[in-house]
């Protein structure tokens, strides 16, 4: 493995395009115009006419488009037999082994993809990210989630200030607080230890921490640190989620972590107010300061909520929500559960892959290579989706987390400069652990649409089971499927093979597998806090690589805003109608379909009058001393 002990060198590149390529002589044609406009502070000025050329106009892109015709003449069942090719199409770093010989590529394809990376100025864009440039131009922000796991001695500047000391101030505060809670120095309002934690947050404040929690629950070392403790997450504003999150908990022994940068996130704050009332109803208003803490930068609203501002843990606008699990967003609840020392190993694993991404040559670079393969599959092979298939139950929540990381980052239809894109970007991500997925959607993957797959396997299982008389251990059985499924997708099964097996002619069309379906296989030596950090960073940087190549801003998410605005209008009207007992009419400004659905909803609701100062709480769903669930709920 290539050593990456040195931090990335700060470079001030052109962020939108590579102006010239001295090493290859390539250049991108750009149309000039006299009128310019400022996009954001720290980002080069552009105008609509003077905007950088899209990557699809470059020679490297056109060369790949032409090369696809050659790939279309090949089949993976033949390519996979080429030993030299198979040896060449692997990449390995610090225990992470990736085999992409089952991708529809040759060594020539990869060479052309690396040329595309040069044409897109990928190295410059990576350096710009690590150097604190404001590459999130639409929000005028740096993108430095990597700083949240940087070692103390690193220097990462944003607007002339080294931010690593600020990161470690928060991490030290997390360590101090979580150790006090875990060793019983910090007690609840009635003097009992706080052994249960409910983390309230949504989106990246939920999916990332849940992914890591699920990965570590059955890891021996991590599980030892979590003995006698429990961690739950409350994300959905649906009161059913509240009920399930609090079911069986004792307010006297429960600590609540409210995660909201601005302390204004609608769903999170409604859930926080609901759980606060649950605590107050049992322990009184004064208990809030002992039983609720915050991850937020809005100390004024934190204090107004009833939480001691000293118990607020900061994070920064250069950390995007979906990239925030290594900040206090994830580190606080996860350290409460597993201990700070375990979670520090998680940060070390992520940083290890950060440095690799920032410094390794592209041909040896795991995230870059995987990102380029995704660009190839999406934009050249017309594959709209990607299946993430971990052959370990502990990574059950990896796919939902990467679903947000990838689809919120690269689900864009315009370039970073606002130009409509003439090529497809982003993937529809989904997945399920093997072998569960095999009995669910693999039918479509094998004989329906072509969906590139990521198979993720673990060499040493977190849990070992072997029964006397069985051919293999339980984990070996699982991994046999890991190896077989990738080959089945690549090779398929022909009509000739079926006839040689005396398959009836009527069934041959149904039992034929076309094969030639791309996948890649990632193997980790074990799944622990360190390797969980590695796999997280691989996917984060893979997504960034794709966005950098496509010319996107992978770090904003304007697509989530419109629904929020419309929901606010519905909320206001809902309050008015339920308070007055009225129905919707065309005068309320909704289209006929929405008006009809709203009336259907209102007609089925109890006449709860919001104007009445009364709490209505799902006590019949929560099992505690004060509330008992119905027999139908467990």
C-alpha positions as CSV (number, residue, x, y, z in Angstrom):
1,X,0.0,0.0,0.0
2,X,1.1,3.5,-0.8
3,X,2.0,5.6,2.3
4,X,0.1,8.9,2.6
5,X,1.6,10.4,5.7
6,X,1.8,13.9,4.1
7,X,-1.2,16.3,4.0
8,X,-2.4,17.5,0.7
9,X,-0.6,20.5,-0.6
10,X,-2.7,23.7,-0.9
11,X,-3.2,24.7,-4.5
12,X,-5.4,27.4,-5.8
13,X,-6.8,25.8,-9.0
14,X,-9.5,27.0,-11.3
15,X,-12.5,25.3,-9.8
16,X,-14.8,25.0,-12.8
17,X,-12.4,23.7,-15.5
18,X,-8.9,22.8,-16.3
19,X,-7.7,25.8,-18.4
20,X,-4.9,23.8,-20.0
21,X,-3.3,20.4,-19.9
22,X,0.4,20.9,-20.4
23,X,1.1,17.2,-19.9
24,X,-1.2,16.1,-22.8
25,X,-1.6,19.2,-24.9
26,X,-5.4,19.0,-24.5
27,X,-7.4,22.2,-24.1
28,X,-11.1,23.0,-23.5
29,X,-12.7,25.4,-25.8
30,X,-14.5,28.3,-24.0
31,X,-16.7,30.9,-25.6
32,X,-15.9,34.4,-24.2
33,X,-18.3,37.3,-23.6
34,X,-17.8,40.8,-22.3
35,X,-20.4,40.6,-19.5
36,X,-19.5,38.9,-16.2
37,X,-21.2,38.2,-13.0
38,X,-20.0,37.1,-9.5
39,X,-21.1,33.7,-8.5
40,X,-19.7,33.7,-4.9
41,X,-16.9,35.0,-2.9
42,X,-13.7,33.0,-3.6
43,X,-15.1,31.5,-6.8
44,X,-14.0,32.8,-10.3
45,X,-16.4,35.2,-11.9
46,X,-18.4,33.8,-14.9
47,X,-21.1,34.9,-17.2
48,X,-23.7,32.8,-19.1
49,X,-21.7,33.2,-22.3
50,X,-18.3,33.0,-20.6
51,X,-19.2,29.9,-18.5
52,X,-16.7,27.1,-18.6
53,X,-17.4,24.4,-21.2
54,X,-19.2,21.3,-20.0
55,X,-17.1,18.2,-19.6
56,X,-19.1,16.6,-22.4
57,X,-17.6,19.1,-24.9
58,X,-14.0,17.9,-24.2
59,X,-12.0,15.5,-26.3
60,X,-11.7,13.1,-23.4
61,X,-15.4,12.7,-23.1
62,X,-15.9,12.3,-26.8
63,X,-13.1,9.7,-26.9
64,X,-15.0,7.7,-24.2
65,X,-18.3,8.0,-26.1
66,X,-16.6,6.5,-29.2
67,X,-14.8,3.9,-27.1
68,X,-18.2,2.6,-25.9
69,X,-18.8,1.1,-29.3
70,X,-15.7,-1.1,-28.7
71,X,-16.9,-2.2,-25.3
72,X,-20.3,-3.0,-26.7
73,X,-18.6,-5.7,-28.8
74,X,-17.2,-7.4,-25.7
75,X,-18.8,-9.7,-23.0
76,X,-17.8,-10.0,-19.4
77,X,-17.8,-13.8,-19.7
78,X,-14.8,-13.4,-22.0
79,X,-13.2,-10.5,-20.3
80,X,-13.2,-12.2,-16.9
81,X,-11.0,-15.0,-18.3
82,X,-8.2,-12.6,-19.1
83,X,-5.8,-13.0,-16.2
84,X,-3.7,-10.0,-17.1
85,X,-6.8,-7.8,-17.2
86,X,-8.1,-9.2,-13.9
87,X,-4.8,-8.5,-12.2
88,X,-4.8,-4.9,-13.6
89,X,-8.3,-4.1,-12.6
90,X,-7.9,-4.2,-8.8
91,X,-7.0,-1.4,-6.4
92,X,-6.0,-1.8,-2.8
93,X,-5.2,0.5,0.1
94,X,-4.5,-0.2,3.7
95,X,-6.5,-3.4,3.9
96,X,-9.3,-2.3,1.6
97,X,-9.3,-4.5,-1.5
98,X,-11.4,-3.6,-4.5
99,X,-11.8,-5.9,-7.6
100,X,-13.5,-4.2,-10.6
101,X,-12.7,-6.8,-13.2
102,X,-16.5,-7.4,-13.5
103,X,-17.0,-3.9,-14.7
104,X,-17.6,-3.4,-18.5
105,X,-14.1,-1.8,-18.9
106,X,-10.7,-2.7,-20.2
107,X,-7.3,-1.3,-19.3
108,X,-7.8,1.1,-22.2
109,X,-11.2,2.2,-20.8
110,X,-9.6,3.0,-17.5
111,X,-6.8,5.0,-19.2
112,X,-9.4,7.1,-20.9
113,X,-11.3,7.6,-17.7
114,X,-8.2,8.8,-16.0
115,X,-7.7,11.2,-18.9
116,X,-11.2,12.5,-18.3
117,X,-10.3,13.1,-14.7
118,X,-7.3,15.2,-15.9
119,X,-9.6,17.1,-18.3
120,X,-12.0,17.9,-15.5
121,X,-9.2,19.1,-13.3
122,X,-10.1,16.5,-10.7
123,X,-6.8,16.9,-8.8
124,X,-7.3,20.7,-8.6
125,X,-10.8,20.4,-7.4
126,X,-9.8,17.8,-4.7
127,X,-7.0,20.2,-3.6
128,X,-9.4,23.1,-3.5
129,X,-11.7,21.1,-1.2
130,X,-8.9,20.2,1.2
131,X,-7.6,23.8,1.1
132,X,-10.8,25.3,2.3
133,X,-11.8,27.1,-1.0
134,X,-15.5,28.0,-1.2
135,X,-16.3,25.2,-3.7
136,X,-20.0,25.2,-2.6
137,X,-20.5,28.3,-4.7
138,X,-24.3,28.6,-4.4
139,X,-24.1,28.9,-0.6
140,X,-20.6,30.5,-0.6
141,X,-19.2,27.8,1.7
142,X,-16.1,25.7,2.1
143,X,-16.6,21.9,2.1
144,X,-14.5,20.4,4.9
145,X,-16.2,17.4,6.4
146,X,-12.7,16.0,6.2
147,X,-11.6,18.5,8.9
148,X,-13.9,16.9,11.4
149,X,-11.7,13.8,11.5
150,X,-8.3,15.5,11.0
151,X,-5.6,14.8,13.6
152,X,-4.7,17.6,16.0
153,X,-1.4,18.4,14.3
154,X,-2.9,19.0,10.9
155,X,-3.5,22.5,9.5
156,X,-6.6,23.1,7.4
157,X,-7.5,26.7,6.7
158,X,-10.8,28.3,6.0
159,X,-10.7,32.1,5.2
160,X,-7.2,32.3,6.6
161,X,-8.0,30.5,9.9
162,X,-6.8,27.0,10.9
163,X,-10.1,25.2,11.9
164,X,-8.5,22.0,13.3
165,X,-8.2,23.5,16.8
166,X,-11.9,24.4,16.8
167,X,-12.7,20.8,15.7
168,X,-10.7,19.4,18.6
169,X,-12.2,21.8,21.1
170,X,-15.6,20.2,20.3
171,X,-14.2,16.7,20.3
172,X,-12.5,17.2,23.7
173,X,-15.8,18.6,25.0
174,X,-17.6,15.5,23.7
175,X,-15.0,13.2,25.3
176,X,-15.3,15.0,28.7
177,X,-19.1,15.0,28.7
178,X,-19.6,11.5,27.4
179,X,-17.2,10.0,30.0
180,X,-19.0,11.8,32.8
181,X,-22.3,10.4,31.6
182,X,-20.9,6.9,31.1
183,X,-19.1,6.7,34.5
184,X,-22.0,8.1,36.4
185,X,-20.5,11.5,37.3
186,X,-23.3,13.2,35.3
187,X,-26.6,12.0,36.7
188,X,-30.2,12.7,35.8
189,X,-32.6,15.0,37.7
190,X,-33.5,12.3,40.3
191,X,-29.9,11.2,40.8
192,X,-30.0,8.1,38.5
193,X,-27.4,7.3,35.9
194,X,-28.4,8.1,32.3
195,X,-28.1,4.8,30.4
196,X,-30.5,5.4,27.5
197,X,-29.9,8.0,24.8
198,X,-32.5,9.2,22.2
199,X,-30.9,11.2,19.4
200,X,-33.4,13.5,17.6
201,X,-32.4,14.6,14.1
202,X,-33.4,14.0,10.5
203,X,-31.6,13.5,7.2
204,X,-27.8,13.4,7.7
205,X,-28.3,14.0,11.4
206,X,-30.0,10.6,11.5
207,X,-28.9,8.4,8.6
208,X,-25.2,8.7,9.1
209,X,-25.2,8.0,12.9
210,X,-27.6,5.2,12.4
211,X,-25.4,3.6,9.8
212,X,-22.4,3.7,12.2
213,X,-24.4,2.5,15.1
214,X,-25.7,-0.5,13.2
215,X,-22.2,-1.3,12.0
216,X,-20.8,-1.4,15.5
217,X,-23.6,-3.0,17.5
218,X,-22.2,-6.5,17.0
219,X,-18.5,-5.6,16.9
220,X,-17.0,-7.2,19.9
221,X,-14.8,-4.3,21.1
222,X,-17.5,-1.7,20.5
223,X,-20.2,-3.9,22.1
224,X,-18.2,-4.2,25.3
225,X,-18.2,-0.5,25.6
226,X,-21.9,-0.3,25.1
227,X,-22.8,-2.9,27.7
228,X,-25.8,-1.8,29.8
229,X,-26.6,1.1,27.5
230,X,-29.0,1.7,24.6
231,X,-29.1,4.3,21.8
232,X,-32.2,5.1,19.8
233,X,-32.9,7.5,17.0
234,X,-36.0,9.7,16.4
235,X,-36.2,11.2,13.0
236,X,-39.7,11.1,11.5
237,X,-42.2,13.7,12.6
238,X,-44.8,10.9,12.5
239,X,-46.0,10.4,16.1
240,X,-45.7,6.7,15.6
241,X,-41.9,7.2,15.4
242,X,-42.1,9.1,18.7
243,X,-44.0,6.3,20.3
244,X,-41.6,3.6,19.1
245,X,-38.5,5.6,20.1
246,X,-39.7,6.2,23.6
247,X,-41.5,2.9,24.1
248,X,-40.2,1.2,27.3
249,X,-37.8,4.0,28.3
250,X,-37.7,5.6,31.7
251,X,-37.5,9.4,31.6
252,X,-35.3,9.3,34.8
253,X,-32.6,7.4,33.0
254,X,-32.9,8.9,29.5
255,X,-30.7,11.5,27.9
256,X,-32.0,13.3,24.8
257,X,-29.6,14.7,22.1
258,X,-31.3,17.3,19.9
259,X,-29.4,17.7,16.6
260,X,-30.3,20.8,14.6
261,X,-27.7,23.3,13.4
262,X,-30.0,26.3,13.5
263,X,-32.4,24.8,16.0
264,X,-35.2,25.6,13.6
265,X,-35.6,22.3,11.6
266,X,-39.4,21.8,11.6
267,X,-39.5,18.1,12.1
268,X,-36.7,17.9,14.5
269,X,-37.9,20.7,16.7
270,X,-41.5,19.4,16.8
271,X,-40.1,16.0,17.9
272,X,-37.8,17.8,20.5
273,X,-40.8,19.7,21.9
274,X,-42.8,16.4,22.1
275,X,-40.0,14.6,24.0
276,X,-39.4,17.6,26.2
277,X,-43.0,17.4,27.3
278,X,-42.6,13.7,28.0
279,X,-39.7,14.5,30.3
280,X,-41.6,17.5,32.0
281,X,-44.7,15.4,32.5
282,X,-42.7,12.9,34.5
283,X,-39.9,14.9,36.1
284,X,-40.8,18.6,35.9
285,X,-39.5,21.5,33.9
286,X,-36.2,21.7,35.8
287,X,-35.3,18.2,34.6
288,X,-34.8,19.4,31.0
289,X,-31.3,20.8,31.8
290,X,-30.2,17.4,33.0
291,X,-31.9,15.3,30.4
292,X,-31.5,17.2,27.2
293,X,-28.4,18.4,25.3
294,X,-28.0,20.0,21.9
295,X,-25.8,19.8,18.8
296,X,-26.4,23.3,17.4
297,X,-24.8,26.7,16.7
298,X,-27.8,28.7,17.8
299,X,-27.2,29.1,21.5
300,X,-30.0,31.7,21.8
301,X,-32.7,29.2,20.7
302,X,-31.0,26.4,22.6
303,X,-31.3,28.4,25.8
304,X,-34.9,29.5,25.1
305,X,-35.8,25.8,24.6
306,X,-34.6,25.1,28.2
307,X,-31.2,23.5,27.4
308,X,-28.2,24.9,29.1
309,X,-26.0,26.5,26.4
310,X,-23.0,25.0,28.1
311,X,-24.4,21.6,27.0
312,X,-24.6,22.6,23.3
313,X,-22.0,21.1,21.0
314,X,-21.0,23.1,17.9
315,X,-20.5,22.3,14.3
316,X,-20.0,24.5,11.3
317,X,-21.5,25.7,8.0
318,X,-18.6,24.0,6.2
319,X,-20.0,20.6,7.3
320,X,-23.0,19.6,5.2
321,X,-25.7,17.6,6.9
322,X,-25.2,14.4,4.9
323,X,-21.4,14.6,5.6
324,X,-21.7,15.4,9.3
325,X,-21.5,12.0,11.0
326,X,-17.9,12.6,12.0
327,X,-18.8,15.9,13.7
328,X,-20.7,16.3,17.0
329,X,-23.8,15.2,15.0
330,X,-22.6,11.6,15.2
331,X,-19.7,11.7,17.6
332,X,-21.8,12.8,20.6
333,X,-24.6,10.1,20.6
334,X,-22.2,7.4,19.4
335,X,-19.6,8.2,22.0
336,X,-22.3,8.1,24.7
337,X,-23.1,4.6,23.5
338,X,-19.6,3.1,22.7
339,X,-17.1,5.4,24.4
340,X,-15.0,8.2,22.9
341,X,-11.9,5.9,22.4
342,X,-13.8,3.6,20.1
343,X,-15.3,6.5,18.1
344,X,-11.9,8.1,17.8
345,X,-10.8,5.0,15.9
346,X,-13.7,5.6,13.5
347,X,-12.4,9.1,12.9
348,X,-8.9,7.7,12.3
349,X,-10.2,5.3,9.7
350,X,-12.0,8.0,7.8
351,X,-9.0,10.3,7.9
352,X,-6.8,7.5,6.6
353,X,-9.0,7.3,3.5
354,X,-9.2,11.1,3.3
355,X,-5.4,11.4,2.9
356,X,-5.4,8.5,0.4
357,X,-8.0,10.3,-1.7
358,X,-6.1,13.6,-1.5
359,X,-2.7,12.3,-2.4
360,X,-2.7,8.9,-4.2
361,X,-2.2,8.8,-7.9
362,X,-5.6,8.3,-9.6
363,X,-4.6,4.8,-10.8
364,X,-4.0,3.7,-7.2
365,X,-6.8,5.8,-5.7
366,X,-9.8,3.8,-4.4
367,X,-12.5,6.5,-4.3
368,X,-11.4,8.2,-7.5
369,X,-11.4,4.9,-9.4
370,X,-14.8,3.9,-8.1
371,X,-16.1,7.4,-8.9
372,X,-14.9,7.2,-12.4
373,X,-16.5,3.8,-12.9
374,X,-19.8,5.3,-11.7
375,X,-19.4,8.1,-14.3
376,X,-18.8,5.5,-17.0
377,X,-21.8,3.4,-16.0
378,X,-24.2,6.4,-15.7
379,X,-23.2,8.7,-18.5
380,X,-21.9,6.2,-21.1
381,X,-23.5,2.9,-20.4
382,X,-26.9,4.5,-19.5
383,X,-27.3,2.7,-16.2
384,X,-29.6,4.7,-14.0
385,X,-29.2,2.9,-10.7
386,X,-26.7,1.3,-8.4
387,X,-27.3,-1.5,-5.9
388,X,-25.2,-1.5,-2.7
389,X,-25.1,-5.0,-1.4
390,X,-23.1,-5.6,1.8
391,X,-22.7,-9.2,2.7
392,X,-22.8,-8.4,6.4
393,X,-25.9,-7.6,8.3
394,X,-24.0,-5.0,10.3
395,X,-23.9,-2.8,7.2
396,X,-27.7,-2.9,6.8
397,X,-27.9,0.9,7.1
398,X,-25.1,1.7,4.7
399,X,-27.3,1.8,1.6
400,X,-29.9,4.2,3.1
401,X,-27.1,6.6,4.2
402,X,-25.3,6.5,0.9
403,X,-28.7,7.0,-0.8
404,X,-28.8,10.4,0.8
405,X,-25.1,11.2,0.4
406,X,-25.1,10.3,-3.3
407,X,-28.6,11.3,-4.5
408,X,-28.8,14.6,-2.6
409,X,-25.3,15.5,-3.8
410,X,-25.4,14.5,-7.4
411,X,-29.1,14.5,-8.2
412,X,-28.7,17.7,-10.2
413,X,-29.8,18.8,-13.7
414,X,-27.6,21.8,-14.1
415,X,-23.8,22.4,-13.8
416,X,-22.2,24.4,-10.9
417,X,-22.5,27.4,-13.3
418,X,-26.2,26.9,-13.9
419,X,-26.0,25.3,-17.3
420,X,-28.5,22.6,-18.2
421,X,-26.7,19.3,-18.5
422,X,-27.0,17.3,-21.8
423,X,-25.9,14.1,-20.0
424,X,-27.2,12.0,-17.1
425,X,-25.8,12.4,-13.6
426,X,-26.5,10.8,-10.3
427,X,-27.7,7.3,-9.6
428,X,-30.8,5.8,-8.0
429,X,-29.2,4.1,-5.0
430,X,-30.7,1.3,-3.1
431,X,-29.6,-1.9,-1.4
432,X,-30.1,-4.6,1.1
433,X,-27.7,-7.0,2.9
434,X,-27.0,-10.3,1.2
435,X,-28.5,-12.8,1.2
436,X,-31.8,-11.0,2.0
437,X,-31.6,-9.1,-1.2
438,X,-31.2,-12.3,-3.2
439,X,-34.7,-13.2,-2.2
440,X,-36.0,-9.8,-3.0
441,X,-34.8,-7.8,-6.0
442,X,-32.0,-9.9,-7.5
443,X,-34.4,-11.3,-10.0
444,X,-34.5,-7.9,-11.7
445,X,-30.8,-7.5,-11.4
446,X,-30.1,-10.8,-13.1
447,X,-32.8,-10.9,-15.8
448,X,-34.4,-7.4,-15.9
449,X,-32.7,-4.0,-16.0
450,X,-29.0,-3.6,-15.9
451,X,-28.0,-2.3,-12.5
452,X,-24.4,-2.1,-11.5
453,X,-23.8,-3.6,-8.1
454,X,-21.4,-3.0,-5.3
455,X,-20.7,-6.2,-3.4
456,X,-19.1,-5.6,0.0
457,X,-17.7,-8.5,1.9
458,X,-15.9,-9.0,5.3
459,X,-13.1,-11.5,5.6
460,X,-13.4,-11.9,9.4
461,X,-17.0,-11.9,10.7
462,X,-18.0,-9.9,13.8
463,X,-19.7,-13.1,15.0
464,X,-18.5,-16.7,14.4
465,X,-20.9,-19.6,14.2
466,X,-20.0,-23.1,13.0
467,X,-22.2,-26.1,13.5
468,X,-20.8,-29.6,13.7
469,X,-21.6,-31.5,10.5
470,X,-22.0,-28.5,8.3
471,X,-19.8,-28.1,5.3
472,X,-18.9,-24.5,6.0
473,X,-19.4,-22.0,8.8
474,X,-22.4,-19.6,8.7
475,X,-20.2,-16.8,7.6
476,X,-18.5,-18.9,4.9
477,X,-22.0,-19.7,3.6
478,X,-22.8,-16.0,3.4
479,X,-19.5,-15.3,1.6
480,X,-20.0,-18.2,-0.9
481,X,-23.0,-16.2,-2.1
482,X,-20.9,-13.0,-2.2
483,X,-18.5,-14.6,-4.7
484,X,-21.1,-16.5,-6.7
485,X,-23.5,-13.6,-7.3
486,X,-20.9,-11.4,-8.9
487,X,-19.8,-14.1,-11.3
488,X,-23.4,-15.0,-12.1
489,X,-24.1,-11.4,-13.1
490,X,-21.0,-11.2,-15.2
491,X,-21.1,-14.6,-16.9
492,X,-24.8,-15.5,-17.1
493,X,-26.0,-18.7,-18.6
494,X,-26.6,-19.4,-22.3
495,X,-29.2,-21.4,-24.2
496,X,-26.5,-23.8,-25.3
497,X,-25.6,-24.5,-21.7
498,X,-29.2,-25.1,-20.8
499,X,-29.7,-27.5,-23.6
500,X,-26.6,-29.4,-22.5
501,X,-28.4,-29.8,-19.2
502,X,-31.5,-31.2,-20.9
503,X,-33.6,-28.1,-20.1
504,X,-37.0,-28.2,-21.8
505,X,-37.1,-25.9,-24.8
506,X,-40.2,-24.1,-23.3
507,X,-38.1,-23.1,-20.2
508,X,-34.9,-22.0,-22.0
509,X,-36.0,-18.4,-22.5
510,X,-37.0,-18.2,-18.8
511,X,-33.7,-19.7,-17.6
512,X,-31.4,-17.9,-19.8
513,X,-29.2,-15.3,-18.1
514,X,-27.7,-12.7,-20.5
515,X,-24.8,-11.9,-18.1
516,X,-22.6,-8.9,-19.0
517,X,-24.0,-7.1,-15.9
518,X,-21.4,-5.0,-14.2
519,X,-20.4,-5.2,-10.6
520,X,-17.4,-4.5,-8.3
521,X,-16.4,-6.3,-5.2
522,X,-15.0,-4.6,-2.1
523,X,-13.5,-6.7,0.7
524,X,-12.5,-5.5,4.2
525,X,-10.4,-7.5,6.6
526,X,-12.9,-7.0,9.4
527,X,-15.7,-4.6,10.3
528,X,-14.8,-2.4,13.2
529,X,-14.8,1.3,14.1
530,X,-11.7,1.9,11.9
531,X,-12.9,0.1,8.8
532,X,-16.4,1.6,9.2
533,X,-14.7,5.0,8.9
534,X,-12.8,3.9,5.8
535,X,-15.9,2.6,4.0
536,X,-17.7,5.9,4.9
537,X,-15.0,8.0,3.4
538,X,-14.7,5.9,0.3
539,X,-18.3,6.5,-0.6
540,X,-18.2,10.2,0.4
541,X,-15.2,10.8,-1.9
542,X,-16.5,8.6,-4.6
543,X,-19.6,10.8,-4.7
544,X,-17.4,13.9,-4.8
545,X,-15.3,12.5,-7.6
546,X,-18.5,12.0,-9.7
547,X,-19.7,15.5,-9.0
548,X,-16.3,17.0,-9.8
549,X,-16.2,15.1,-13.1
550,X,-19.8,16.0,-14.1
551,X,-19.2,19.7,-13.1
552,X,-21.8,19.8,-10.4
553,X,-22.1,21.4,-7.0
554,X,-22.3,18.2,-5.0
555,X,-22.6,20.1,-1.7
556,X,-25.9,22.1,-2.0
557,X,-29.4,20.6,-2.0
558,X,-31.9,23.2,-3.4
559,X,-34.2,20.4,-4.5
560,X,-35.4,19.8,-1.0
561,X,-36.6,23.4,-0.5
562,X,-39.7,23.7,-2.6
563,X,-41.6,21.0,-0.8
564,X,-40.8,22.6,2.6
565,X,-42.2,25.9,1.3
566,X,-45.4,24.3,0.1
567,X,-45.7,22.4,3.4
568,X,-45.6,25.6,5.3
569,X,-48.6,26.9,3.3
570,X,-50.5,23.7,3.9
571,X,-49.6,23.9,7.6
572,X,-51.1,27.4,7.9
573,X,-54.3,26.4,6.2
574,X,-54.5,23.1,8.2
575,X,-54.4,25.1,11.4
576,X,-57.2,27.4,10.2
577,X,-59.5,24.7,9.0
578,X,-59.1,22.4,12.0
579,X,-59.5,25.2,14.4
580,X,-62.7,26.4,12.8
581,X,-63.9,23.0,11.7
582,X,-64.1,24.2,8.1
583,X,-63.5,22.4,4.8
584,X,-61.1,23.4,2.0
585,X,-62.4,25.4,-1.0
586,X,-61.0,26.6,-4.2
587,X,-60.4,30.0,-2.6
588,X,-57.7,28.5,-0.5
589,X,-55.3,28.4,-3.5
590,X,-54.7,24.7,-3.9
591,X,-55.4,22.8,-7.1
592,X,-58.6,20.7,-7.3
593,X,-56.7,17.4,-6.6
594,X,-55.0,18.7,-3.5
595,X,-58.2,20.4,-2.3
596,X,-60.1,17.1,-2.6
597,X,-57.4,15.1,-0.8
598,X,-57.2,17.7,2.0
599,X,-60.9,17.5,2.5
600,X,-60.8,13.7,2.6
601,X,-58.1,14.0,5.3
602,X,-60.0,16.6,7.3
603,X,-63.3,14.7,7.2
604,X,-61.6,11.7,8.8
605,X,-59.9,13.6,11.6
606,X,-61.3,14.1,15.1
607,X,-62.2,17.7,15.8
608,X,-59.1,18.6,17.6
609,X,-59.1,22.4,18.0
610,X,-55.6,23.7,17.9
611,X,-56.7,26.9,19.6
612,X,-57.2,24.9,22.8
613,X,-54.2,25.0,25.1
614,X,-53.9,21.3,25.7
615,X,-51.3,18.6,25.1
616,X,-52.4,15.5,23.2
617,X,-49.7,12.9,23.6
618,X,-49.6,9.3,22.5
619,X,-49.5,7.9,26.0
620,X,-51.5,4.8,24.8
621,X,-48.5,3.9,22.7
622,X,-45.7,4.4,25.1
623,X,-44.8,1.8,27.6
624,X,-43.6,3.5,30.8
625,X,-44.8,4.0,34.4
626,X,-47.2,6.6,33.1
627,X,-48.2,5.1,29.8
628,X,-49.1,1.6,28.7
629,X,-49.3,0.3,25.1
630,X,-52.4,-1.5,23.8
631,X,-52.0,-5.3,23.4
632,X,-51.7,-4.9,19.6
633,X,-48.5,-2.9,20.0
634,X,-45.2,-4.4,21.1
